[in-house]
């Protein structure tokens, strides 16, 4: 994977986030690097989260879980899910360098979300090659 993107690549990634995730009911989505910097994002216009703090905390959270995976003999846990009463978070690795964070409400099933995220990641990975 690459660690820098041109404007055309960023535009394509943001289109994928919008068309595959936001258009299917996700309220907010962030593509971040493992340091917690936001690479691309999308939202439904109703999300008012502190995206920069969320990105930094998500990177730290994923790093901690990665260390836990190694303790129990796994090479990695490639996704995380945190369920809330109103909104939930789903984190998934994109290659070795990025995380895709989705924020979604109760109206979306986890199975449907995982399918949509998987398809979006496949498209993003093609752009990153």
Secondary structure by P-SEA (a helix, b strand, c coil): ccccccaaaaaaaaaaaaaccccccccccccccccccccccccccccccaaaaaaaaaaaaaaaaaaaaaaaccccccbbbbbcccbbbbbbbccccbbbbbbbcccccaaaaaaaaaaaaaaaaaaac
